[in-house]
Amino acid sequence: MKKIVLTLGILSLFAFKGISQEQKPNPTTAPAAPASQADIKFDKMVHDYGTIKQGADGGCEFKFTNTGKEPLIITNCQGSCGCTVPSCPKEPILPGKSGVIKVHYDTKRVGPISKTVSVQSNALVGTQTIQIKGTVEAAPVEEQFPAGGNAPKTGAPVEKGNN
């Protein structure tokens, strides 16, 4: 019993000593960088293709302006799937200047479109999400045989007998 009490007493001393320690600043960590003064404003956040044909051009553009006081640096553009491919400017966008993010959607896929592109930058707002939407309509199917009187005859040939 004495050993248990002694062990608990020693453990509680170490616990209280750890709690009572003051947090000293770590000289090896750098102070936090001040927030960026760059900012991004898009002309539109959503591009609506409406209804387009299968295989049509799936390209669109999102124009933006750096409304901040420092150069805007876009570090990454990422589509929500492999069918949505964004292309972002590599060079910094100076304050008051504009740029374009091009997005290409693969229109081989038929059906509704609802995809996003995440745009990461040094802007005050951080990551922004732009969206594309619409519907891809199936292309008309070409007929294998001509319709009407020029259609080839099918079935067994008819014998013309000598009756």
ZICOR-V166368 format. One line per field, one symbol per residue. phi: phi as a letter, one per 30 degrees, with the letter a starting at -180 (. if undefined). psi: psi as a letter, one per 20 degrees, with the letter a starting at -180 (. if undefined). burial: + if it has 9 or more other ideal C-beta (glycine too) atoms within 8 Angstrom, else -. A space follows every 10 residues. Layout:
phi->???
psi->???
burial->???
This chain:
phi->.ddddddddd dddddddddd dddcddddcd ddddddcdbb bddbcbccdi cbdeiddcda bcdbbdcccb dccdcabbdd addccdbcdd ddcdeiccbb ccbbcddddc kdcabbbccc addedidcbc bcakbccddd ddddbddjdd dddbjddddc ccc
psi->hhhgggghgg ghghghghhi pqoqqoiipq qpqqqqjqqp pqhqippoic pqqpirokqr qoqrqojajr ppoohqppqi riiooqoqqh qqoqpirrrp oppppojhpq aqpnqqppop ajqhicpqpq qqrapppqqq ppphqqqbij pqqraqqppo rn.
burial->---------- ---------- ---------- -----+-+++ -+----+-+- -+-+---+-+ -+++++-+-+ ++++--+-+- --++++-+-- --+-+---++ +++++++--- --+-++++++ +-++---+++ +++++++--- ---------- ---------- ---
